[in-house]
Amino acid sequence: MKIKILTQLLLFLTPLVSIKVFSETPWLDQKYVETRMEDLAPVKGDGPSQWRVIWTKEPSTKATISWTTAKKGSGHKVRYGIRSEGKLNEVGKILEAQRSGAYSGAKGQYYHHARISGLKPSTTYHFEVESDGKKSPVLHFTTAPSDDREFRLLFGGDSRTGIDARAQVNLLMADLSEKDDQLIAFAHGGDYIVSGRSWSQWSTWLSQHELTVTKSGKVLPIIPTRGNHDGGPLYDEIFDTPGGSGKNYFHTMISPKVALVTLNSEISAGGDQQAWLAKTLFDLRPKVRWLLAEYHRPVWPAVKSPGKAKKFWVPLFEKFNLDLAIESDGHVIKRTVPIRNEKKDPTGIVYVGEGGLGVPQRIPKSNRWYLQSPGMTGSDHHVMRVVFGKEKMDYEVILLDGKQADHYEFFPR
Amino acid sequence: MSFYATKIDLVFKDPYCDSVPGLCRQVGRSFGSQFLPSWFDGWKISLRPGYTIWFFLLLASGAVLVLGFLRPETSSVLRKVDFACLGLLTLWPFFTAIFSWLINPGNPFHATDPAGHAVRYAAPLALLLLTAFPEKGNLRRVEWLLRWGVAGTFVGHGLCALWLKPSFVDLIIGTMNLFLGDPVFTAVSFQDLEEALTIAASRQAIAELALPIIAIQDFILVALLLLPGKRIKTIALWMAVWGFVTATSRMTAYGWEHWHDLALRICNGGIPLFLWFHWNSMESKKIS
């Protein structure tokens, strides 16, 4: 009798215990998030912390490995190579950080950037950063392909407030990254923190960025975009001035057939930037299958009024048949209908995004004509994943619980 | 009392309140969840305050116009309505400017908003004061209020021009593109694009050169406008012209559908124009 009761009890409890212990979404549990945040590398002493990999122009052969120290220190280097038989290859290279300096407004914290080049495409590189003899764990990332293979990217914006939710989304990204070798990078659409001039806010963001690193040490290189809350010098100090000082616009050849154009909606949209955009799209369109643009302020917004860049950029998007535009700033989920000449048009441009990497969500103005079905809107923390294939480009929105909030397929033009 | 204090504290600390509509939604959610039954979805009420304010602002603007013509009796209900409408029209742009500054910490351009938007709240405040205290001696005080309002607006915009506010650069480039043609959109070949790059760079350079000059002009105009004991009509007229030109540039740069951006800035030229008219009429009265 006792054995029978015990068996029944076990049968009843096992699923409950498994759900708690082996949950597929442990980041939904506040205690788990708190524990993970306590384990983050502290920014103290002369050891490295806040490690990150940055991609800008040629990610198949180049990357910038960056980190923070709490002291100026004297020797800052990165050791990198291809791992063989569990160890860093004997021919692993050592590179001194080319750029180091004090973070503006910080209390003695320093940034270090080591720009590595001559990498092999589609190759996993292991690296460890070292400051004055103190080392980071061995981490790794995979370079972008130089052939037409399928791969995935994550997109998202607005991680500026909702620090716990930001940690949760980061853990979700790490989970997606861990399960998926084809997922190679993450493009952030801007508004990392509330005040771009506040080092303490950036420091929290940078430390939390460690949560996107998987248990095996896989780092998702970040392709940065400047948002309206990211003013001031810290953005360039953190991301090694992507696209050049005062510009922060550039294009990334993620593969020979996929290009991402990162624009800066926080500087003049006309003039130099518009002309650069025209020349870049003119050059890229005949070469690539998938042509994407990312910028912060939406030109087809789901919450606010259209960004001033609309007049300067949208005619070029339409002229050069952009495949997808990724926007942030609105704090919602949205996907517009294809738009051309201010009208719904099957040959038009689809605009997605609006930001949900932790920031509290707003209510989208779903009655706007360009958000009607087959467009969509929603409000939830999320990350976007895009699969770049030969036959189609798959776009999906993934919520914190791992569920899919939106899915859309694009076909080559 | 402490309940309200807590709620207000929550409202201001909540990162959700990053815009005035956002603030309204948050107020709606906080208070709505307290006083309404639990089945009432806080999000539904959250949308309403934004629309309510929009509706009241439109209503108040219309009412102020109508009541201006009707000139209701001092003790009448309509006069009180007039006061209430003018009060709302004064407080709304004032708090919008303050919030714009507060919710964008570290942004130098938004920090100028309380000054740059000064005419927007100085104009209804002047009307309110004139309606409440119509004695002749108060006219001079109201005139100075308007002078300071115009000065604030020109200083705010002048600082943005001096710091090369990106949207100001685009106002000049967009207006040049309208009148001289946009070389980027008309380019069809690589050579055209090379040429467009040069033209675009030169227009950007012109804009970035012009803005500091405009800033200096703005500061000089303010200094002359605020000269004690002086009423320089030419300065008021030039400020009116400049105020209208810069307000209209929102349409010339971004398209005619941006008429609302001009409407929002109508006081930038309107108040200096009023000062010019006022000073002219004072002079005419003196002569007669």
Chai-1 contact restraints between the chains, C-beta under 6 A:
chainA,res_idxA,chainB,res_idxB,connection_type,confidence,min_distance_angstrom,max_distance_angstrom,comment,restraint_id
A,T161,B,P15,contact,1.0,0.0,6.0,A-B,restraint_1
A,S195,B,P105,contact,1.0,0.0,6.0,A-B,restraint_2
A,S195,B,G106,contact,1.0,0.0,6.0,A-B,restraint_3
A,R197,B,G106,contact,1.0,0.0,6.0,A-B,restraint_4
A,G231,B,N107,contact,1.0,0.0,6.0,A-B,restraint_5
A,I267,B,P166,contact,1.0,0.0,6.0,A-B,restraint_6
A,S268,B,P166,contact,1.0,0.0,6.0,A-B,restraint_7
A,S268,B,V169,contact,1.0,0.0,6.0,A-B,restraint_8
A,S268,B,D170,contact,1.0,0.0,6.0,A-B,restraint_9
A,A269,B,D170,contact,1.0,0.0,6.0,A-B,restraint_10
A,G270,B,D170,contact,1.0,0.0,6.0,A-B,restraint_11
A,G270,B,I173,contact,1.0,0.0,6.0,A-B,restraint_12
A,G270,B,G174,contact,1.0,0.0,6.0,A-B,restraint_13
A,G271,B,I173,contact,1.0,0.0,6.0,A-B,restraint_14
A,G271,B,A200,contact,1.0,0.0,6.0,A-B,restraint_15
A,G271,B,R203,contact,1.0,0.0,6.0,A-B,restraint_16
A,G271,B,Q204,contact,1.0,0.0,6.0,A-B,restraint_17
A,D272,B,A201,contact,1.0,0.0,6.0,A-B,restraint_18
A,D272,B,Q204,contact,1.0,0.0,6.0,A-B,restraint_19
A,Q274,B,V184,contact,1.0,0.0,6.0,A-B,restraint_20
A,A275,B,V184,contact,1.0,0.0,6.0,A-B,restraint_21
A,A275,B,A196,contact,1.0,0.0,6.0,A-B,restraint_22
A,A275,B,L197,contact,1.0,0.0,6.0,A-B,restraint_23
A,A275,B,A200,contact,1.0,0.0,6.0,A-B,restraint_24
A,A278,B,V184,contact,1.0,0.0,6.0,A-B,restraint_25
A,A278,B,L193,contact,1.0,0.0,6.0,A-B,restraint_26
A,K279,B,L193,contact,1.0,0.0,6.0,A-B,restraint_27
A,F282,B,L193,contact,1.0,0.0,6.0,A-B,restraint_28
A,K308,B,S167,contact,1.0,0.0,6.0,A-B,restraint_29
A,K308,B,D170,contact,1.0,0.0,6.0,A-B,restraint_30
A,K311,B,Y254,contact,1.0,0.0,6.0,A-B,restraint_31
A,P315,B,F185,contact,1.0,0.0,6.0,A-B,restraint_32
A,P360,B,Y16,contact,1.0,0.0,6.0,A-B,restraint_33
